[in-house]
Amino acid sequence: MRILRSLGLVLLFASTLIAQSRPDNTSYCGQLTQTLNQGKALEPFCEWVLSFDRRLPDIIGDQQTHRYHTDNGKDRKLIDTTSAKIAYIDDRPQFSEIEINHVKIAHQDEGPEIMKLYGAWSTDDFGGALRLLFGPHARTLFTYAGETSWQGQRVLIFNYDVSLANNLRWEIQARTDLSHQLVSTFPAYRGRILLNPSNSELVRFERQTYVIEKGFPLRYGGNQVDYKRLPLGDGTSFVLPVESTVTFCHDEKHHRCEVNNTTFENWQKFGARTRILTGANP
């Protein structure tokens, strides 16, 4: 979920999840990829996505977002900078130590409401966007697009497409100001998944709309997220987001836009250590 306020328009990217029974990952992913070129590389990634919630440990890290506005599609003007501690616990994000332009929010219990007014707060970078593409409920068209180099490493590229008729789960909401009700739409969207060819680990995820219903306040929405396998401070590691970019545009030519760059750092497992001492003189 991504929340943004600028120029009187409050925007929200939301992943609408439908209750469902847990699929048999192996049989589903095998059937999905059996006729796809390089399907053997996409199959373990599919299985990883569908088991993501069970595999991801409770983690904590630092998040910082720079929000920009542009009137011509090129020159960015900085709106503000937001930062927070982000913990992902029991499949839910929790924010603390929230700052806007390096000024702490006085009451952290107001954080969720404050975030509806300020900053771009990302939660679906932790597998939510990917889960929308896989599973028996999904109607995603996958194609293999070849091999290339991305930031100095070889990657396999898989394109995906979710048509207007087939998007029943990824929703965009918007309202012109805080006094108006949110309106929503389910756009057609497409993108790319970049995988490490040696182990099928996620390197980059891209998503962009290509059809939005007429009259909706937004004319474009997209995001890109870079991932790496990172140590968690206890000898284990996990593939986690390191940087993301979100773009919203209010016109067809993508001139009047908001661009939000977020970096994630210092990931580690979230937990507490205890030590029990016995005896009269511990």
C-alpha positions in Angstrom: 0.0 0.0 0.0 1.3 3.4 -0.9 -0.1 6.7 0.4 0.7 10.2 -0.9 -0.5 13.7 -0.5 0.4 16.5 -2.9 -1.3 19.3 -4.7 -4.6 18.5 -2.9 -4.8 15.0 -4.3 -4.6 12.1 -1.9 -3.5 8.9 -3.7 -3.4 5.3 -2.6 -2.1 2.1 -4.3 -3.7 -0.8 -2.7 -3.5 -4.6 -3.1 -6.9 -6.0 -2.7 -6.5 -9.6 -1.4 -9.3 -12.1 -1.9 -9.8 -14.9 0.7 -8.7 -18.2 -0.7 -7.4 -21.6 0.2 -3.7 -22.0 0.0 -2.7 -23.6 -3.3 -0.4 -26.5 -3.8 2.6 -24.4 -4.9 4.4 -27.2 -6.6 1.6 -28.4 -8.8 0.3 -24.9 -9.6 3.7 -23.4 -10.4 4.6 -26.4 -12.6 1.4 -26.1 -14.6 1.8 -22.4 -15.0 5.4 -22.6 -16.4 5.4 -25.9 -18.2 4.9 -24.4 -21.7 6.8 -21.2 -21.0 10.3 -20.6 -22.5 12.7 -20.6 -19.5 9.8 -21.8 -17.4 12.1 -23.9 -15.2 13.6 -20.6 -13.9 10.2 -19.0 -13.2 8.8 -22.1 -11.5 10.9 -21.9 -8.2 10.3 -18.2 -8.1 6.6 -18.8 -8.3 6.8 -21.3 -5.4 8.9 -18.7 -3.4 6.2 -16.0 -3.9 3.4 -18.3 -2.8 5.3 -19.3 0.3 6.6 -15.8 1.0 4.5 -15.1 4.1 5.7 -18.4 5.8 9.3 -17.8 4.9 9.7 -14.1 5.8 10.9 -13.7 9.4 9.9 -10.7 11.6 12.3 -8.0 10.5 13.1 -4.3 11.2 14.9 -1.7 9.2 15.2 2.0 8.2 13.1 3.6 5.5 13.6 7.0 3.9 11.5 8.6 1.2 12.1 11.7 -0.9 9.0 13.0 -2.5 9.1 15.0 -5.7 6.7 16.9 -8.0 7.2 17.7 -11.7 5.1 19.9 -14.0 6.9 19.0 -17.2 7.8 15.4 -16.7 11.5 16.1 -16.3 12.6 18.6 -13.7 11.9 17.3 -10.2 11.1 19.6 -7.3 11.6 18.2 -3.8 8.4 18.3 -1.7 9.7 16.8 1.5 11.7 13.9 3.0 10.1 11.3 5.3 11.8 8.6 7.3 10.8 5.9 9.8 11.8 2.7 11.4 9.8 0.0 9.7 9.1 -3.4 11.2 7.4 -6.2 9.4 5.9 -8.5 12.0 3.3 -11.2 11.5 2.9 -10.1 7.9 2.0 -6.6 8.9 4.1 -3.4 8.6 4.6 -1.2 11.7 6.1 2.3 11.7 7.9 4.1 14.5 10.4 7.0 14.9 8.5 8.8 12.1 10.1 12.0 10.9 9.0 14.6 8.2 11.8 16.9 7.1 13.9 15.5 10.0 11.3 16.6 12.6 9.9 13.8 14.7 6.2 13.3 14.9 5.4 14.0 18.6 2.9 11.2 19.1 3.8 7.9 17.4 0.3 6.5 18.0 -0.8 9.1 15.5 1.5 7.6 12.9 -1.0 5.8 10.8 -3.2 8.9 10.5 -0.2 11.2 9.8 1.0 8.9 7.1 -2.3 9.3 5.3 -1.4 13.0 4.9 2.3 12.9 4.4 4.9 10.8 2.7 4.9 7.7 0.5 4.7 4.7 2.7 5.3 1.4 1.0 4.2 -2.0 2.3 3.5 -4.1 -0.8 7.2 -4.2 -1.6 7.3 -7.2 0.8 5.7 -9.6 -1.6 2.2 -8.1 -1.8 2.5 -6.9 -5.4 4.0 -10.3 -6.5 1.3 -12.4 -4.8 -1.3 -10.6 -7.0 0.3 -12.2 -10.1 0.5 -15.8 -8.9 -2.0 -18.4 -7.7 -5.2 -20.0 -9.0 -7.1 -16.7 -8.6 -4.7 -14.8 -10.9 -5.2 -14.3 -14.6 -1.7 -13.1 -15.5 -0.1 -13.7 -18.9 3.6 -14.4 -18.6 6.1 -14.4 -21.4 9.9 -14.8 -21.5 11.7 -11.8 -22.9 15.3 -12.9 -22.9 18.5 -12.4 -20.9 20.3 -9.1 -20.3 22.5 -7.3 -17.9 21.1 -5.2 -15.0 23.4 -3.3 -12.7 26.4 -5.5 -13.6 24.7 -8.9 -13.3 23.0 -11.2 -15.7 19.2 -11.4 -15.4 16.4 -13.3 -17.0 13.4 -11.1 -18.0 9.8 -12.3 -17.7 7.1 -9.9 -18.9 3.6 -10.1 -17.5 0.3 -8.6 -18.4 -3.0 -8.2 -16.5 -5.7 -7.0 -18.8 -8.6 -4.7 -17.7 -11.0 -7.6 -17.7 -8.6 -9.8 -15.7 -7.6 -7.3 -13.0 -9.8 -8.1 -10.1 -7.3 -7.5 -7.3 -5.0 -4.5 -7.8 -6.8 -1.3 -7.0 -5.9 2.4 -7.3 -7.9 4.9 -5.2 -7.8 8.7 -5.3 -9.7 11.8 -4.1 -9.3 15.4 -5.0 -9.0 16.6 -1.4 -9.5 15.3 2.1 -13.2 16.4 2.2 -14.1 14.1 -0.7 -14.7 10.4 -0.7 -12.1 8.1 -2.3 -12.9 6.7 -5.7 -11.3 3.6 -7.0 -10.5 1.7 -10.2 -8.9 -1.6 -11.3 -6.6 -0.6 -14.2 -4.9 -2.8 -16.8 -1.3 -3.1 -16.0 1.9 -4.8 -17.1 5.5 -5.0 -16.2 8.7 -7.1 -15.9 10.2 -9.5 -13.3 14.0 -9.8 -13.4 15.5 -13.0 -11.9 19.0 -14.2 -11.2 19.5 -17.0 -13.7 21.6 -19.1 -11.3 19.1 -19.4 -8.5 15.8 -17.7 -9.7 16.1 -15.0 -7.0 14.3 -11.7 -7.5 16.4 -8.8 -8.7 13.8 -6.3 -9.8 10.1 -5.9 -10.1 8.4 -3.3 -12.4 4.7 -2.4 -12.8 2.8 0.2 -14.8 -0.7 0.9 -15.8 -1.7 1.0 -19.4 -5.5 1.5 -19.3 -7.3 3.5 -16.7 -11.1 4.2 -16.9 -12.1 7.6 -18.2 -12.8 10.3 -15.7 -10.5 8.8 -13.0 -8.3 11.5 -11.4 -5.1 9.7 -12.1 -4.0 8.8 -15.7 -0.9 6.7 -14.8 0.6 4.8 -11.9 3.7 2.7 -11.8 6.5 1.5 -9.5 9.9 -0.3 -9.6 11.5 -2.1 -6.8 15.1 -3.4 -6.6 15.9 -6.4 -4.4 19.0 -8.0 -2.9 19.7 -11.0 -0.7 20.7 -9.3 2.6 22.1 -10.5 5.9 19.8 -10.2 8.9 22.5 -10.0 11.6 22.1 -13.5 12.9 23.8 -15.5 10.2 20.6 -15.8 8.0 19.7 -13.8 5.0 16.6 -13.0 2.9 15.7 -11.3 -0.4 14.5 -7.9 0.6 13.7 -4.5 -1.1 16.6 -2.0 -1.1 15.1 0.8 -3.2 11.8 1.6 -4.8 10.3 4.4 -7.0 6.6 5.2 -7.3 5.2 7.5 -9.9 1.7 9.0 -10.2 0.6 11.2 -13.1 -2.4 13.4 -13.5 -2.3 13.7 -17.3 -1.9 11.4 -20.3 1.5 12.8 -21.3 3.0 12.2 -17.8 4.0 15.8 -17.3 2.2 16.6 -14.0 3.5 13.8 -11.7 4.6 12.9 -8.2 7.7 10.7 -7.9 8.7 9.1 -4.7 12.1 7.5 -4.1 12.4 5.2 -1.1 15.5 3.4 0.2 15.5 0.6 2.8 18.6 0.0 4.9 19.9 -1.8 8.0 17.6 -4.8 7.8 17.8 -7.3 10.7 15.7 -9.8 12.4 13.3 -8.4 15.0 13.3 -10.1 18.4 14.4 -9.9 22.0 17.1 -11.8 23.8 16.6 -13.2 27.2 19.0 -14.6 29.8 17.9 -16.5 32.8 20.3 -16.6 35.7 19.8 -19.0 38.7 21.5 -19.2 42.1 22.1 -16.9 44.9 25.0 -15.1 43.3 24.4 -14.8 39.6 
